[in-house]
Amino acid sequence: MEIRRIASIFGVNNVIDVKELKIGHINRTFLLDCPHGRYILQSLNREIFKNPDIIAENTEMIVKAFSGNPDCGVSVPDFLRSGGRIYIEENGEVWRMYRYIEPFSEYSPYTHGFAVGRFLRVINSCDFKLQIPRKLHEVDLPLPIRNVHGDTKADNIIFGKTPAVIDLDTASRDYAFVDFGDMLRSVTSDGFDMQKIHEAVAGFAEGVGDLLTKDELNNLYGGTLLVITWLCERYIEGNKNFPNKTQEQCLERHRQLVVQLEDFYKYKNDISSVIRTIFGKAI
């Protein structure tokens, strides 16, 4: 079987069972059971991620940053290597593999926010700048450009004993509000809830610490509106951006995001108040 052969290239043999996980909108993901543990094997979509070498270099820098901060309270995947590299190209596909991270607790908005904030803090506390593998939008604001994850939805956080941030292929250079805004959008994806927003912002504040400037903090709410708007635009363009979805599913997702965006506009004062209260004298 192709999946077992790919796994063997990473040094994983005797695979007992292979299960495709129907998660995510872009990559193919497989869960492998082995006598000595479980692994995640992913195939990156080459139509979306056209520069696998850049993604590999970015991932290496992020992994190094977290290996140098083992007590930061957040982790990233433990990638396997083949020939010293964390990615391989086989039959026109790019593959990566890492040890399965066992979920330990239920979803928590606070932990979600903490994981995103601490991830930002760690990857911006080291002397490197991530490369930009693809450009999703163009906007020029007088704010610092930082290393970011780029896709901080709940599916990309494993709520284990230590929360883990996964799917690092979207990591790039952008505004910090990109990660904050997508996190807040994800927190309210099942319905607008100010309590969840309060918990998520509090977790983010603890995680990010004093990394962000006053101007960045003052643009967290407005940046969230931009993030949701950009995602709306990507879905209205159809399934060229989300190959695992049909055109009809993309249009329905666009409609849902428009409703969500309206809620964020409606509760502008409440959300802004939560951000000001939690960050206190910083803004």
DAHU-V319665 format. One record per backbone hydrogen bond with DSSP energy under -0.5 kcal/mol. CO is the residue of the C=O (numbers start at 1). NH is the residue of the N-H. If there is no record, write none. Layout:
co={CO	CO}
nh={NH	NH}
This chain:
co={1	2	3	4	5	6	6	7	7	8	11	14	17	19	20	21	21	25	28	29	30	30	31	32	32	33	33	34	37	38	39	40	41	42	42	43	44	44	45	45	48	51	51	52	53	54	55	56	57	58	59	60	61	62	63	64	66	69	73	75	77	78	82	85	88	88	90	93	93	94	95	96	97	98	100	108	109	110	111	112	113	114	115	116	117	118	119	120	122	126	131	134	139	141	144	146	148	153	154	156	157	158	158	159	159	163	164	164	165	167	168	172	174	175	175	176	176	177	178	179	180	181	182	183	184	186	188	193	194	195	196	197	198	199	200	201	202	203	204	205	208	213	214	215	216	217	219	220	221	222	223	224	225	226	227	228	229	230	231	232	233	235	238	242	246	247	248	249	250	251	252	253	254	255	256	257	258	259	260	261	262	263	265	267	268	269	270	271	272	273	274	275	276	279	280}
nh={5	6	7	8	9	9	10	10	12	11	13	35	33	31	22	23	29	244	43	21	32	41	19	34	39	16	17	37	34	100	32	98	30	44	96	28	46	94	48	49	50	54	55	56	57	58	59	60	61	62	63	64	65	66	67	68	69	72	163	165	79	99	85	82	90	95	93	90	95	44	88	42	80	40	102	112	113	114	115	116	117	118	119	120	121	122	123	124	125	128	133	136	141	143	146	174	172	156	157	166	159	160	164	104	105	75	158	166	77	170	171	148	146	178	179	179	180	181	182	183	184	185	186	187	188	189	191	197	198	199	200	201	202	203	204	205	206	207	208	209	211	217	218	219	219	220	223	224	225	226	227	228	229	230	231	232	233	234	235	236	237	238	241	245	250	251	252	253	254	255	256	257	258	259	260	261	262	263	264	265	266	267	268	271	272	273	274	275	276	277	278	279	280	282	283}
